Amino acid sequence: MGERTEWVARDGKTVEVDYPSPARTVVLTVAVDGLEEITVLAGGAYGTELHRGKGAWSVLVPPERQKGLRRITVQGVYLWQLRLHDPAEAAEPTGRAAGDGPRVLVHPGGTAVVDVEHYTSADDKQLFRLVRHTAAGGREVLATSERYGRLNRSNDWTLLLEGPQVLVVEQGERWSVTGRPADLPPPSTETVRYGVGDRDEEFALPDWTRPALLEVETAEEPNWRSVRLDLRDLIGRSLDHGSVHVSTRHGVQRLLLQAEPGQAVIGPIRVGVSGARARWRLELLPIEEARELADRADGVGIDVLAYTGPPAVLRVWMLAESLSYLTVRSGDRRIRVSRSRPQEWCGAMPIGGPAGPQGPTPIGVDGTDRWRLEVVPLAVVPAFDRKLAGQGCEVVRWTGAPGRLTVATGGGNRVTATVLDERLKPLGTATTYGRRRHEPVELPSGSLVAVETGGVDQRWRLVVR
């Protein structure tokens, strides 16, 4: 640049920035060591707050903004540095660029894919942040990570760049940005999104009061990598899974989109894709597109099934050949197995009933390997007429005289026993945690009892008096 481009200041001192002459657009960065909170002010110690956050900050400064950003103050740290970077002299993210500390990269236009990696083995606090600046003054954080203590780890991201962009590495040790040709996906539509790498997408639900499906297709990657999806509605509430890891080895997967039972999804669906290194597809589908569950269904990974039959019991098995996890949800009921053994019975829960305005009963499955669901009629539910001991989630029928039901567990686990009629309408609930006592629940003769626990190994005992 030929002019002064770097200043060092201490204890909240104000820096008078000498912008280049003739005036041209530059990038201004403020950086400190570590993860201390900093406050960046324009106009002196009592000026306008520009930024409050950790470790570093940058801004694209065209000539018309330079007068307002002439005097810069940083509060909250003892020592800080201010630098000016000329985008005209910055490298393009083609090939590989690597370094330590702040750097500016300019993407001149078109479409490209860049792989970003941050590696740290530091013994102290470290922060990495990559941001994108637009000519209109916008600022978007594309990648960030924090490390503290004796760690030896790398983080990586893949980003799709479209159109002219200014990228700034605000802070970070041992980082690299590598550009590669873009394997462009087909154009996106209102209900279908295509992408490469990490990206945020929004979908407008046609009916906010009903659940929907999100179909995910990922390209298979080495080492059976997983892609993370963060699912939120307009006000930030998690949708069913909340965050889910989709294995790239399972191909097409389907996720259930719905708010908590009794609530409606508000506004558009926001899907954050992270950890992807190749192409992917997201498609919003109505719940009627879910695979129908009649009597039995086998699957792998993540899926959504729809049940439209009469009240019944759903039985769940894990078919994996190695340790795996599995969660099956239907309404506010769930069966969860955190580390099941191969070919293991996972539990049972009630499903079904007359189809109302919500349509079919959706059943969401989230697993790492193969599983099986089986629907059995209420007539074949196991019966008991005295004390009954068991473990995990189960549905049983009381055939003795009317009595009062209590549930107990020998450990510190939470167990819930719900009394149901033939239409699966709740008649009462007994919940215990550890050895805590609770009020008995009326148990009519012939009624069902649905026991729910947090895992397949959690034991319980039903006592009727």
Salt bridges, closest charged atoms under 4 A:
GLU3 OE1 - ARG24 NH2 3.44
GLU6 OE1 - ARG83 NE 3.77
GLU16 OE2 - ARG71 NE 2.71
GLU49 OE1 - ARG52 NH2 2.68
ASP86 OD2 - ARG24 NE 3.05
ASP115 OD2 - ARG180 NE 2.72
ASP123 OD2 - ARG150 NH1 3.27
GLU140 OE1 - ARG132 NH2 2.74
GLU146 OE1 - LYS54 NZ 3.37
ASP156 OD2 - ARG225 NH2 2.70
ASP156 OD2 - ARG277 NH2 2.70
GLU162 OE1 - ARG199 NH2 3.15
GLU170 OE1 - ARG129 NH1 2.76
GLU170 OE2 - ARG139 NH1 2.56
ASP183 OD1 - ARG279 NH1 3.43
ASP198 OD1 - ARG277 NH1 3.63
GLU201 OE1 - ARG193 NE 3.05
GLU201 OE2 - ARG199 NE 3.01
GLU202 OE2 - ARG270 NE 3.01
GLU215 OE1 - ARG254 NE 2.80
GLU215 OE2 - ARG281 NH2 2.87
GLU217 OE1 - ARG281 NE 2.92
GLU221 OE1 - ARG225 NE 3.98
ASP230 OD1 - ARG228 NH2 3.02
ASP233 OD2 - ARG237 NE 3.07
ASP240 OD2 - HIS241 ND1 3.39
GLU283 OE1 - ARG281 NH1 2.77
GLU288 OE2 - ARG210 NH2 2.58
ASP298 OD1 - ARG372 NE 2.86
ASP303 OD2 - ARG291 NH2 3.06
GLU344 OE2 - ARG341 NH2 2.85
ASP369 OD2 - ARG249 NH2 3.82
ASP385 OD1 - ARG386 NE 3.57
GLU422 OE2 - ARG397 NH1 2.48
GLU442 OE2 - ARG404 NE 3.31
ASP457 OD1 - ARG341 NH2 3.71
